[in-house]
Amino acid sequence: MANKGLKYNQLPYREMEKLRQFRRDVIKVIPVVLLAIPPFANYIVFILMYFFPRQFLISHFWTHDQHQEFKEIYHSFRAQVYPDAVSGLIKAASKVKDRQLKKQLLTLGNKVQDGIHPEIFQLHIVAKLFLGHPLAIRHIDSRQAACYVRGLNSVHLNAAQCKDWLIKWVQLSKKLKDSEASLLLHSMVLLSTNYLKKLPEKSK
């Protein structure tokens, strides 16, 4: 990367993801190495790696089944905020003046809560509600959840910072065509990777 004069954000997506994974693995392995320094402590480390591979073993040594299992675990962490986001939509329906749109939004939210996957046309029907009060970005109460489900660690961000990131997300998604859906998915990584680093220290 240095030989070619490339910066991190100029790397191809796959290479960028490999570098991110390498950094995560280095962060994981450092405390393991320190733990193994005392005499005979390496035996304890081996035991920990065997029984807790997700926490103590770098991803390179995971089996295929472990990769799949741990992906589900990490997804479950993110999915924990989904119910709050859906509940927020249903709660916001009480502020919608148009009775028909209010009914459509309630139907959409209730279906999702009941485990029914919505059709795309059902989202298009209520699309205009997300342009103004109460569901436009500037009115969303659960901005942190909205950021988190899009791939940004928003735990330590304030409302203004969440709003700023969500506005950038909307600006991108509105300009993309259906054939560019892959870019939208990759943008979860591209827009989230270094966002926290660019914030002033005092605002974190």
MARMARLO-876498 format. One record per residue: residue number from 1; x, y, z of N, C-alpha, C in turn. Coordinates in steps of 0.05 Angstrom, whole numbers. Layout:
N
NUM,X,Y,Z,X,Y,Z,X,Y,Z
...
END
This chain:
204
1,17,-24,0,0,0,0,17,25,0
2,39,25,16,57,48,18,73,50,-8
3,81,27,-20,96,28,-44,81,41,-67
4,55,36,-68,39,47,-89,28,75,-83
5,34,85,-59,25,111,-52,-5,113,-48
6,-17,91,-39,-46,90,-35,-52,95,-6
7,-75,109,-2,-85,113,25,-105,91,31
8,-112,89,56,-130,67,65,-156,68,49
9,-168,92,46,-194,94,33,-193,92,3
10,-169,88,-8,-166,85,-37,-163,55,-45
11,-162,38,-25,-159,10,-31,-185,-2,-42
12,-183,-23,-58,-207,-37,-67,-222,-48,-42
13,-248,-52,-45,-264,-59,-22,-254,-84,-8
14,-247,-105,-24,-238,-130,-12,-212,-126,4
15,-193,-110,-7,-168,-105,6,-173,-89,32
16,-191,-70,30,-198,-54,53,-209,-71,76
17,-226,-90,69,-238,-107,89,-217,-126,101
18,-198,-135,85,-176,-152,95,-159,-136,115
19,-154,-111,109,-138,-94,127,-153,-89,153
20,-179,-84,151,-195,-80,175,-195,-105,192
21,-197,-129,179,-197,-154,194,-170,-158,207
22,-149,-151,193,-122,-154,204,-118,-137,229
23,-128,-112,228,-126,-95,251,-142,-106,275
24,-166,-117,269,-182,-128,291,-167,-152,303
25,-154,-168,286,-140,-192,296,-116,-184,313
26,-102,-163,304,-79,-153,320,-88,-144,347
27,-109,-128,348,-120,-119,373,-128,-142,392
28,-138,-163,379,-147,-187,395,-123,-202,405
29,-101,-205,389,-80,-223,396,-60,-210,416
30,-58,-184,418,-40,-170,436,-44,-179,465
31,-69,-177,476,-73,-185,504,-68,-215,508
32,-73,-231,487,-68,-260,489,-38,-266,492
33,-22,-251,476,7,-254,478,17,-246,505
34,7,-224,515,15,-214,542,7,-234,563
35,-16,-246,560,-25,-266,579,-8,-291,579
36,5,-297,556,21,-321,554,49,-318,563
37,58,-294,570,86,-289,578,94,-303,603
38,79,-303,625,88,-317,649,92,-347,644
39,110,-359,659,116,-388,656,90,-405,658
40,88,-424,640,65,-443,639,38,-430,633
41,38,-403,630,12,-390,624,2,-396,596
42,20,-405,579,12,-412,551,-8,-435,551
43,-6,-452,571,-26,-474,572,-54,-463,578
44,-55,-443,595,-81,-431,600,-92,-417,575
45,-74,-405,560,-82,-391,535,-93,-411,515
46,-80,-435,513,-90,-455,494,-118,-465,502
47,-122,-467,528,-148,-476,538,-170,-454,531
48,-162,-429,536,-181,-407,530,-187,-406,500
49,-167,-410,483,-171,-411,454,-190,-433,446
50,-187,-455,459,-203,-479,452,-233,-475,460
51,-237,-464,484,-264,-462,494,-277,-435,485
52,-261,-415,480,-272,-388,472,-258,-378,447
53,-261,-392,424,-247,-384,400,-255,-357,389
54,-280,-349,393,-289,-322,383,-274,-300,397
55,-269,-303,423,-256,-282,438,-226,-283,437
56,-214,-307,435,-185,-309,439,-170,-320,414
57,-185,-328,393,-172,-339,370,-177,-320,346
58,-156,-313,331,-161,-295,308,-176,-310,286
59,-190,-295,270,-209,-306,251,-196,-325,231
60,-170,-321,226,-155,-338,207,-156,-368,215
61,-158,-372,241,-158,-400,251,-186,-411,257
62,-206,-395,251,-234,-405,255,-240,-425,233
63,-256,-445,240,-266,-464,220,-289,-451,205
64,-297,-464,183,-320,-453,168,-345,-451,185
65,-350,-471,200,-374,-471,218,-372,-449,238
66,-348,-444,249,-345,-422,268,-350,-395,256
67,-340,-392,231,-345,-367,217,-375,-361,215
68,-390,-382,207,-419,-379,204,-432,-373,231
69,-423,-388,251,-435,-384,278,-430,-356,289
70,-405,-347,286,-398,-321,297,-411,-298,282
71,-415,-302,256,-429,-282,240,-458,-278,251
72,-470,-301,258,-497,-299,269,-497,-285,296
73,-476,-290,312,-474,-277,338,-472,-247,335
74,-453,-238,317,-449,-210,313,-474,-196,302
75,-488,-211,284,-513,-200,273,-534,-197,295
76,-535,-216,313,-555,-215,335,-551,-191,352
77,-525,-182,356,-520,-158,371,-532,-134,357
78,-529,-133,331,-540,-110,316,-571,-111,314
79,-581,-136,312,-610,-139,309,-625,-132,335
80,-611,-129,356,-624,-122,382,-638,-94,380
81,-628,-77,362,-640,-50,361,-663,-49,341
82,-667,-71,325,-688,-71,305,-716,-67,317
83,-723,-81,338,-750,-77,350,-755,-49,359
84,-735,-35,370,-738,-8,378,-744,11,354
85,-730,5,332,-734,21,308,-762,18,297
86,-772,-7,297,-799,-12,287,-820,0,306
87,-815,-3,332,-833,10,352,-834,40,348
88,-811,51,341,-810,80,337,-827,89,313
89,-828,72,292,-845,78,269,-875,77,277
90,-882,57,292,-910,54,300,-918,78,319
91,-900,85,336,-905,107,354,-908,133,338
92,-892,137,318,-893,161,301,-919,163,285
93,-932,140,281,-957,140,265,-978,157,278
94,-977,160,304,-998,176,318,-996,205,311
95,-973,214,300,-969,242,292,-975,247,263
96,-982,226,248,-988,230,220,-1017,239,216
97,-1021,260,202,-1048,272,199,-1064,258,177
98,-1051,249,156,-1065,235,135,-1074,208,145
99,-1100,203,146,-1111,178,157,-1102,154,141
100,-1102,156,115,-1095,133,98,-1066,126,102
101,-1048,146,102,-1020,140,105,-1014,130,134
102,-1029,141,153,-1026,132,180,-1033,103,183
103,-1054,95,169,-1063,67,170,-1042,49,156
104,-1031,59,134,-1011,43,119,-985,39,136
105,-977,61,150,-953,59,166,-957,40,190
106,-981,41,202,-987,23,224,-988,-6,215
107,-999,-10,192,-1001,-37,180,-973,-48,175
108,-956,-31,163,-929,-39,157,-914,-46,183
109,-915,-29,203,-901,-34,228,-911,-59,242
110,-938,-62,243,-949,-85,256,-943,-111,242
111,-942,-111,216,-935,-135,201,-906,-143,207
112,-888,-124,208,-860,-131,214,-858,-142,243
113,-872,-130,261,-872,-140,289,-884,-168,291
114,-902,-174,273,-915,-201,273,-899,-221,257
115,-875,-213,248,-858,-232,234,-863,-235,204
116,-878,-216,192,-884,-217,164,-865,-198,149
117,-852,-209,128,-834,-192,113,-850,-174,94
118,-845,-148,95,-860,-129,78,-852,-130,48
119,-870,-123,31,-864,-120,3,-854,-92,-3
120,-838,-89,-24,-826,-63,-31,-847,-42,-35
121,-869,-49,-48,-890,-29,-54,-902,-18,-28
122,-902,-33,-7,-913,-24,19,-895,-1,30
123,-869,-3,25,-851,18,34,-854,43,16
124,-858,39,-10,-862,62,-28,-888,77,-21
125,-908,63,-12,-933,77,-5,-930,98,17
126,-913,91,36,-909,110,59,-884,127,56
127,-871,126,32,-846,140,28,-847,170,35
128,-869,183,27,-871,212,31,-871,219,61
129,-878,201,78,-878,207,107,-849,211,117
130,-829,201,103,-802,203,112,-788,228,102
131,-804,245,89,-793,271,79,-797,294,98
132,-816,291,116,-822,312,135,-829,301,162
133,-842,317,178,-850,309,205,-870,286,204
134,-867,265,220,-848,262,242,-824,243,236
135,-821,234,211,-802,213,206,-777,222,190
136,-776,248,182,-752,257,169,-729,255,189
137,-704,255,179,-681,251,196,-680,270,219
138,-687,295,213,-685,316,234,-705,312,257
139,-725,294,252,-745,289,273,-743,262,287
140,-724,246,277,-722,219,288,-711,220,316
141,-725,207,335,-716,206,363,-694,185,366
142,-697,163,352,-677,141,355,-656,142,334
143,-642,165,332,-622,169,311,-599,149,316
144,-592,144,341,-571,125,346,-577,97,335
145,-602,88,339,-610,62,329,-609,62,298
146,-618,84,286,-618,86,257,-590,85,246
147,-571,97,259,-543,95,251,-532,67,255
148,-538,55,278,-527,29,285,-535,8,265
149,-561,8,257,-570,-13,239,-558,-10,211
150,-546,14,205,-533,18,180,-503,14,181
151,-494,4,204,-466,-3,206,-448,15,222
152,-459,37,232,-442,56,247,-445,51,277
153,-422,49,291,-423,47,320,-430,75,332
154,-455,78,339,-465,104,347,-468,107,377
155,-457,89,392,-461,88,421,-452,114,434
156,-430,126,425,-419,149,438,-424,175,422
157,-442,174,402,-448,197,386,-472,212,397
158,-471,239,394,-495,254,403,-514,256,380
159,-537,269,385,-559,270,365,-550,285,340
160,-534,306,343,-525,322,320,-507,305,302
161,-489,290,314,-470,274,299,-485,251,284
162,-504,239,297,-520,218,284,-536,230,260
163,-547,254,264,-562,267,243,-544,272,219
164,-520,282,225,-501,288,203,-494,264,186
165,-490,241,200,-483,217,185,-507,206,170
166,-531,208,182,-555,198,168,-561,215,144
167,-556,241,145,-561,258,122,-543,250,99
168,-518,244,105,-500,234,84,-509,208,72
169,-520,191,89,-530,165,80,-554,169,61
170,-572,187,68,-596,192,52,-587,205,25
171,-568,224,26,-559,237,2,-548,217,-18
172,-534,197,-8,-523,176,-25,-545,158,-36
173,-562,148,-18,-582,128,-26,-602,140,-46
174,-608,166,-44,-627,178,-62,-616,180,-91
175,-590,181,-93,-577,184,-120,-571,157,-133
176,-572,135,-118,-566,109,-129,-589,97,-145
177,-582,82,-166,-601,68,-182,-605,40,-170
178,-625,26,-179,-630,-1,-170,-606,-19,-175
179,-593,-15,-198,-570,-31,-206,-546,-26,-189
180,-547,-5,-173,-524,2,-156,-529,-5,-127
181,-546,-24,-122,-553,-33,-95,-528,-43,-80
182,-510,-56,-95,-486,-66,-83,-469,-44,-70
183,-469,-21,-83,-454,2,-72,-467,11,-46
184,-493,10,-45,-507,19,-20,-499,0,3
185,-497,-26,-3,-489,-45,18,-460,-40,27
186,-443,-36,7,-415,-31,14,-411,-4,28
187,-430,14,24,-428,40,37,-431,38,67
188,-443,17,77,-445,12,106,-417,11,117
189,-398,-1,102,-370,-2,111,-355,23,104
190,-359,33,80,-343,56,71,-349,81,87
191,-374,85,94,-382,109,108,-379,107,139
192,-374,83,148,-372,78,177,-344,75,187
193,-326,64,170,-300,56,179,-285,78,193
194,-283,102,181,-267,123,192,-283,147,203
195,-309,144,205,-325,167,213,-319,177,241
196,-315,158,259,-309,165,287,-282,179,289
197,-263,171,272,-236,182,273,-236,212,265
198,-254,219,247,-254,247,237,-268,267,255
199,-281,256,276,-295,274,295,-275,286,314
200,-279,311,322,-262,323,343,-263,307,368
201,-241,306,383,-239,290,407,-260,298,427
202,-266,323,430,-285,333,450,-313,324,444
203,-319,319,419,-346,313,411,-353,283,413
204,-332,267,418,-337,238,420,-348,230,447
END
